[in-house]
Structure formats: structure tokens, C-alpha cells
Amino acid sequence: MSTILDFLGSDHRSCDDLFASAEAEVAQNRWDRARGLFGQFEQAMARHLAMEEDVLFPAFENRTGMRAGPTEVMRMEHAQMRDLLEGMASAVAAGDRDSYLGLSETLNMLMQQHNLKEENMLYPMSDRVLGADSESVIREMEAGAARRPA
């Protein structure tokens, strides 16, 4: 049996790997590779955030009745990440190394803190409150991710 923590924690690491690869290419001014890797990272993040916002958070909120709790904080942080990603997309398109690296440093700190909160609090709570339904939530997240463009 897979857990939400295992499933989404693994996805965090996949996103982190793409993030680091894109950042390394930007740092070396290898813009073609940087743009391609950033595009992959941006798509991976969009899929990850959608799995949480479209499937996990509603399931958690419906089961617990908490709508102004941890999921609200996560949604606010997702909005901050999207803003940073938008700035990074502009910077990578323009070949603006300094702007990209400044924004990526901010995003990296935000993602690290955010992922710790999810992996140490929200995901384990979700596994507990959803119980046996965790597996169907994971399948629904996988199905939704499969429908999104890669």
C-alpha cells in the first residue's frame, strides 16, 4: 500500500531534481538547455500543485471539515510559488541570469519550507484521516496528472 506521504514526497524530489538541473544550466549560461529544463520543471510543478489542490486538499477538507487550516496555508504558498515561477519564466526567456538566480533562490527556500510542512504535517495527517481511502485519492491524483500535458 502506497501512502500519500510516499507518493507526493517522491514527486517533491522529482520536482527538486528538475529545479536543480535548470538552475545549474542557467548558472552556466547554457540557455537552450536551461529553457528546456525549466519548462519541464514548470510543468512538473503545475501537475504537483494541481494534484494537491484538485484532489488531496478537497478530500482532506471534506473528511476533517477544516477549510481554514493547513490547506489554506498551502494554497497561499502555492500562489507565492506560482508568482515566482512566472518571474523565472520571464527571466529564462530573456536570458537574464541574475534575475533568474535571484528568483530561484527565493523559490528554493520557499519550496524547502513548504515541502517540510507537507511531508511532516499535512501528508501524514492526510494518510491518517483518509485511512483506507488514501489509495483511491492517490489513484485520483495519478489519473489527474496523466490527463495534464507533460
C-alpha positions in Angstrom: 0.0 0.0 0.0 1.4 3.4 -1.0 0.9 6.4 1.2 0.2 10.0 0.3 3.4 10.8 2.0 5.4 8.4 -0.2 3.6 9.4 -3.4 3.8 13.1 -3.0 7.1 13.1 -1.2 8.6 11.3 -4.2 7.0 13.9 -6.5 8.7 16.6 -4.4 12.1 15.1 -5.1 11.4 14.8 -8.8 10.5 18.5 -9.0 13.5 19.4 -6.9 15.8 17.5 -9.3 14.4 19.3 -12.3 14.7 22.6 -10.4 18.4 22.0 -9.6 19.2 20.9 -13.2 17.6 24.0 -14.7 19.3 26.3 -12.2 22.7 24.7 -13.0 22.2 25.4 -16.7 21.2 29.0 -16.1 24.3 29.5 -13.9 26.5 28.3 -16.8 24.6 30.5 -19.3 23.5 27.4 -21.3 20.2 28.9 -22.3 18.8 26.3 -24.7 19.2 23.5 -22.1 18.1 25.9 -19.3 14.9 26.7 -21.1 14.1 23.1 -21.8 14.7 22.0 -18.2 12.9 25.0 -16.8 9.9 24.1 -19.0 10.0 20.5 -17.6 10.2 21.9 -14.1 7.4 24.3 -14.6 5.1 21.6 -16.0 6.1 19.2 -13.1 5.2 21.9 -10.6 1.9 22.6 -12.3 1.0 18.9 -12.1 2.1 18.6 -8.5 0.2 21.7 -7.3 -2.9 20.6 -9.2 -2.8 17.1 -7.6 -2.8 18.7 -4.2 -5.3 21.5 -4.9 -7.8 19.5 -7.1 -7.7 16.2 -5.2 -5.8 16.0 -1.9 -6.9 19.2 -0.3 -10.6 18.8 -1.1 -10.5 15.2 0.2 -8.7 16.3 3.4 -11.1 19.2 3.9 -14.2 17.1 3.3 -13.1 14.5 5.8 -11.9 16.8 8.5 -14.2 19.8 8.0 -11.1 22.1 8.2 -11.1 24.6 5.4 -9.1 27.4 7.2 -6.3 25.1 8.4 -3.2 23.7 6.8 -4.7 23.5 3.3 -5.3 27.2 3.3 -1.7 27.9 4.2 -0.5 25.5 1.5 -2.7 27.3 -1.1 -1.3 30.7 -0.2 2.2 29.3 -0.5 1.3 27.7 -3.9 0.2 31.2 -5.1 3.6 32.6 -4.0 5.4 29.8 -5.9 3.4 30.5 -9.0 4.3 34.2 -8.8 8.0 33.3 -8.6 7.7 30.7 -11.4 6.2 33.4 -13.6 9.1 35.7 -12.9 11.6 32.9 -13.5 9.9 32.0 -16.8 10.3 35.6 -18.0 13.9 35.6 -16.8 14.8 32.4 -18.6 13.1 33.5 -21.8 15.1 36.8 -21.7 18.3 35.1 -20.8 18.5 37.2 -17.6 20.8 35.1 -15.4 20.9 37.3 -12.4 17.1 37.8 -12.2 16.5 34.0 -12.7 19.1 33.1 -10.0 17.7 35.6 -7.5 14.1 34.3 -8.0 15.2 30.7 -7.9 17.0 31.3 -4.6 13.7 32.6 -3.1 11.7 29.8 -4.6 14.1 27.2 -3.3 13.8 28.5 0.2 10.0 28.6 -0.1 9.8 25.1 -1.6 12.1 23.6 1.1 10.0 25.1 3.9 6.7 24.2 2.2 7.8 20.6 1.5 8.8 20.1 5.1 5.4 21.3 6.3 3.7 19.0 3.9 5.9 16.0 4.5 6.0 16.3 8.3 2.4 17.5 8.9 -0.1 17.6 6.1 0.7 14.3 4.3 0.9 12.2 7.5 -2.4 13.8 8.7 -4.0 13.1 5.3 -2.9 9.5 5.5 -4.4 9.2 9.0 -7.7 10.9 8.3 -8.3 9.4 4.9 -7.3 5.9 6.1 -8.1 3.2 3.5 -9.4 6.0 1.2 -5.8 7.2 0.8 -5.2 4.7 -2.0 -8.2 5.9 -4.0 -7.0 9.5 -3.5 -3.6 8.6 -4.8 -5.2 6.9 -7.9 -7.2 10.0 -8.5 -4.1 12.2 -8.3 -2.3 9.9 -10.7 -5.3 9.9 -13.1 -5.5 13.7 -13.0 -1.7 14.0 -13.5 -1.9 11.7 -16.5 -4.5 13.9 -18.1 -2.3 17.0 -17.8 0.2 17.6 -20.6 3.7 16.5 -19.7 
